[in-house]
């Protein structure tokens, strides 16, 4: 049996949307926009001095010229190569003169994309789709095009495709990946089979950054941006649920964006919890144990990513859900009686019959030697970073720090900017569609209607008259 839990009882709580109290202004912290720029362009150089020519997106890379695209589903165990080193694949393109779309064949992959997108090259593939880098001739900029993989294969795939498109079209924040365009080459609902999403092309993901020699300024700034992006999602009533290094991307100027919302869920949803929401290594204890969750399930994942950036390797590399729990308690200790009493009876019996562990101090788990060299800023120290880690990596979600509290922590609030933390919240995500059961055909109709509506309100074709969609 793959899970210790037979039935899950889910308790839902509204997400607190209160403003972060007591935040200092940029003047008070002495870390306004100019100071941020000075630090990120300081004597240690741009992040680009490490990233170099790497231009990846969604954990993807073409690697050496003879390498196939890597998996988008997790970080590889070996360093990633440069996107610029992707070899020129055998490519054929066909199109009627009056058709806004053209067909591109790259190896065994067939893509039908808008003519505005040229010079396609596959940079990654995974269970959820294929990703290409391309040049947008209308906007004159590089973009990433994601073709969703078999979105109507089953209800799960269709629902995920619907959520990903809806949420990307809803949320606009500098730390959330931007939706630039969306299209389908099919002209009717009957033909509808493919969905393409166009997004910003970033330089690297955190899989590549993990082994870089980051200083405290960059480390804290990356963490601050993760928290800003997640706070913005939470303000819309959205819990990401799948945060991991391959879902967080950066540019060479150290700007960060969160992506991949296919597993995101409304905080008010009524559903049966499963332990397979988040990629295993970043899965919160309450998810593993089927307790249901609140918004700070994302904080646990951020804590795991933060710790991985510090330690240089995965914190809790469980081989399955049982081993994942063991890896957590071996380091953080067996949780309190109060926590155990909140578990479903069968799960509580399971946990109580496991070996008991005393917690290892965070000074031992994350000694000073793991952190960057000290800075002149008293807030950007190993002690402050370790303190924040100790508040994020708390087994009991009731005692874990919230995103608002994390943004107040000295290690990240040196970057505090009201326009980023208190960015206008997006429209609340309407989860009425998600609450109802739908067949694959019904999900297909819902997605098709969303695409048609998107075409009516956006310049999808770059000035063309469209496709005569019905």
N, C-alpha and C positions, 0 to 999 in steps of 0.2 A: 504494500500500500504506500502511495507516494506522499501522503499527508497524514499527520497525526490527528487531524480534525475531520470529523464526519459531517457535522453541521456547524454553521457559523451563525452567530447572533451578532447583528450589526447595530451599533449605536451611532446615530448621526448627531452631530452638533453643528450649530451654525458657526461660521468662521467670524471671529471678531474683526471688524473692519475699522476699529478705532485708529486714529492717527497715532504715529509714534510720538509719545510725550517727551518733552524735555530735550529735544534734539538741539544741539548747538548750531548756530549759523556758520556759514563758510568763514566769515570773519573771525568768529570765536575759535574755530579750529585752526585757523591759519592755513587752511588747505583748500582754497578756492580753485576755480578752473585753471588759473595761471599756474598755481603751485602744482596741481595735478600734471599739467603739461610739462613743467620743469622736471618733475620726478621721472615721468615716463620717458622723457627725452634727456635724462641726466647722463652723467659720465659713464654709467654702465651700459648706456646705449639702448636702442629700441629692443622690444621683444623680437623684432625681425632679425637681430643679430644672432638669435638662436634659431628662429623659424627658417630664416633664409628664404629659399625659393619655394618652400612647401606651400601648396595651395590646396588644402583639403576641405572636404565638407562631409558632415555626417560620418565621421570616422573612416573616410575612404581615401584610397590612394591607388594610383596605378603602379607604384613601385618602379622597379627597373623596367626597361622597355619590353622585356619578355615576360613580365609578371601579369597575371590576370588581376582584375579589380579585386580588392580585398572585401571581406565581409563588413557590412554596416552594422551588424547586430552586437558587436562587442569589440573591445580593444584587442588588437593583435599582440602577440607576445614579442614580436620583433619590431624594431623601429620602422617607421613608414618612410617611403621615399617621396620624392618631389612629384607634384602633379605635372610639372613641366617635363618630367622624364618619361611620361606616358608615350609609348611609341605610337606612331601614326598607324592606326588600325586600318585594315582593308575596309573601305567605305564606299557605298554606292548610294546615290540619291536620285529619286525620281519624283516628278510632279507635273501636273497639267499647268499650263500657263496661267489660267485664271483661278487656280486653287490656292487658297492662302496657306495650305499645308504642303509639306513634302515628306517623302519617306526616306529615312536614313537607315542603312544597314551597316552595323559595325560588328564584324565577326558574325556570331549567331544571333545577335540582338537586332530586332527591327523596331524602329521608332518612327512615329508619324507626328511631326512637330510643325509649329508655325514657321513660315519662311523668315520671320524676323530673327529667329535663332539660328546662328550659323556656327561652323567649326565645332561641332559636338564631339565630345570624347567622354567615354565612360570612365568615371573615377571611383565607382563603388557599386556593390550590389549586396542585397540581403533579403531576408524574408519579407520585408515590407515593400521592396521595390528596387529599381535601378536608378542611379543618380549620374547625371552627365554635367560636365561643365560646358558652357556655351558662351557665345558672344551675342548680346542683344543689339542688333543693328539699329534699332529705333532709339534706345536709350544710350547706346554706345558705351556699354559696360558689361563686364563679365557677370554671368548668372549661373545658378545651379538649377537644373531641371530634374525633378523627381517623377518618374513614372511609377505609379502605385502598382504593385504586383498583384495581379488577379483580384481586384477589389471586390468582385462579386462571386468569388469562389464559394463562400459560405457566409452565414450571418455575421460571424465574428469579424471577418475581413471587411464586410460591407459597413458594419457599424463603426469600425475603426476609421475607415476612409471618410465617412460622414463627419465624425468628430474632428479629425485632423483638419479637414477643409474648413468646417464651420468655425473652429477656434482660431485658426490662423487668420481668417477673414475678420474675426471679431476683435482680436487683441493687437494693440499698437503700442509698443514701448521700445525704447532704444536697446534694452537687454533681452528682447524677444525677437527671434528671427522674423524678418519681414516677408510677407506674401507680396510678390511683385506681379504675379499673373497666375491664371489657372485656365485650362482649356481641355476640351476633348475633340478629337478629329471626327468623331461620329456625328451624323447630322440628325439623328432621331433617337427617341427613347428605345425603340426596337433594336437599333444598331449599337446603342451605347455599351461600350465595353472597357474603355481606357480613360484614365484620369491622370492629367499631368499638372504638377504644381511647380511654379517657378519662384525661386527664392534668391536671397542674397548669397553670393559665393564668398565664403570666408577663407582665411589663410590656414587654419589648423584647428584641430579639436584638442580637448584636454588629454586625450590619450598620448599625444605627442608632447604636450607641455609637462606632463608628470615627471619626466626624466631630465627636465631642463633645470639649470641652476638659477632659480628665481630668487630675487631678493625680497625682503619684507614688503616693500612698496608694491611690487607687482602681485605678490601673493595675496596681500590684504585687499588690493584693488579688484582682483579677480573674484575674490570671495564676496566683496561688497556688491559687485554687479550681479552675481548669482542671486543674492538676497533681494536686490531691487527687482529683478525679473520675477522671482517667485512671489514676492509681495504683490506685484501687479496682477499676477494670475489669481492669487487668493482673493484680491479685491473684487474680482469678477465671479467669485464663488467657484473657482476652478482649482483642483488639486492636480498637479502634474502626474505624479505616481510612477514616473519612469526616468527619473534623473540618474544619469551616469556620465562618465567622461566623454563617451562618444556622442552624447546628446547635447554637449556644451561646446560651442565653437568660439574661436577668437580671431582677431586680426592682429597684424604686426604692431599696431599702436596700443595693444593691450585691451582693446574693447572686446566685450564678451556678449554672446547671445545664447539663449536657450532655444532648443528646437525639439521637434517630434512630439506632437500632442495626440497621437493616436490612442494612447491609453489614458489621457486626461479624463477626469471625472468631476461632475458637479458635486459640490459638498452636500447637496441636499438629496442626492440620489438614494433610492431604496434598492439595495441589491445584496446578493449573497457574496460575502468576502471570499476571495481565494488567495492562497499564498504565492501566486505567480503573477502579481501585478507588476512588481518592480524587478528588474534584473537582479538575480540572486544576491550578488555581492553587496548591493546597496539597499537591500530590503530591510525595512524596519522590523524590530521584534514583534510589534503588534500585528504586522502583516503575516509574519511567519506563523504566529500562534492563532490567527483567525479571530482577532479581537474586534475588527473594525478599526477605523482610523479617523483622525482629524487632520487638519491642514499641516500640523508639524511632522507628519510622515515625510514630507519633503525636506524638512530640516535634518532628519536622520541621514537621508541620502546626501545632502550637501555636506554634512559632517564627515561622512565616509569619503567623499571626494576631496574635501579639504585635508583630511588625514593622509590620503593617498598622495596628494601633492607634497606633503611634508615628508612622509616616510619613503616615497618613491616606489611603493608597491601596494597592492590591494590590502586593506586592513583585515577583512573577514572573508578569505577565499574558500567558502564552503563548497563541497562537492555535490551536496544535495541539501534539502531543507533541514534535515536533522543535523548534518555537519555544520550548516550555516549557524544554527542556534548554538551549537557547541563552540564554534569559533568565537562567537560574540561573548558568551559567558566565561570562556577561558580567560579573556582579557578584562572584561568589565565586571565579572562576578555574577553569581546567581542573584536574581532580583529579590526584592523584599517580599515578606508575607503578604503585605497589602496588594502588591501587584499580582501575586499568584492567586489570591482570592477572587480577583476579577476575571480569571480565566474560566472558560467552560469546563465542567467537571472532568471530562475525559482528557482534555488538554492539560489541566492542572495535575492530574495523576501522572501523566506522561512526564511533565517537567519535573515534578517532585521526585520521580524515580531516576532521574538523570544524576550524574555526579554533581556535587556541590562545589562551587569555586569561590574563592575570595577574590575581590577585585585587585587588579594590579594598578598601582598609582600611575597617573598620567605622566609624572616625571620619569618613570621607568619606560612607559609605552612610547613617550615622545621626549627623549632627552634633548638638552640644548644642542647637542652636536647634530641633530637632524634638521635644525632650523637654519635659516640664513644668518649671516653675520649681523650683529647688532647695528642699529641705526642711531642717528642723533635724536630721533623722535621717540620719546619715552613710551608712547603708545604702541609703537611697532617693535615689539620684542618677542622673544620666544615665550616668555612667561605669559604675556597677554594672549598670544596665539594658542598656547596650550590651555589657558583658562577657557577660551571660547570653545575649543574642541571638547573640553570636559563637560560643557553645558549642552552641546549638540548631541554628543554620543551618550545619551542617557537612555537606558532600556525602557523605563516607565515613561510613556508619553505625557503623563500628567505632570511630570517633573522636568521634562525636556524644555529647553528654551524655545520661544516662539520666534517667528520671523521678525516681528516688531521689536522684541527684546534683543535679538541678535543684531539688529541695525543700530541699537544703542550701545553696543559693546565697544570699548575703546579701540579694539584692533581694527574695526571697520568704520567706525563713525568719524574717523579722520577725513573720510571722503564724502561725508554727508552733503547732499545737494537736494534741496526741496523739490526741484523739478524732476529729479530721478526717483526719489523715494515716494513723493506725493504726486506723481504724474496722474493726470485725470484718469480715473478708473474707467475701464471699458464697460460697455453695456453688459448687464448681467446675462450670463449664458442661460438660455431657455432650455431646460432639461426635459420639457414635456415630451419631446419626441423620443428621447432616450428612455424615458420611463415605460414606454409602451413596447410591447413585443412586435417586431416586424419580420416579415419574410424577406428573403434576399431580393425578390422583385420589388417589394415595397421600399426597401432601402435604396435600391437602384433608382427608383422613381424620385425619391427625396433628393438624392445626390444630383440627378440630372436636372431637376428643377432649380437647385441651388446654382448649378453651373450656368443655366440659361439666365437666371437673374443676375449673376455676376457679369455675364457678357453684356447685359443691358445697361449696366452702371459703370463699366470699365472699358478702356480702350484696349481690348484683348488683342486685336489684330494689328495694331499699330497704324490706324488710319484706313484700313480696308473696310469694305462694306459688310463683311461677315460671311456666313456660310449658308444662309437660308435655312437655318435650323428649324425643325418642326417639333 
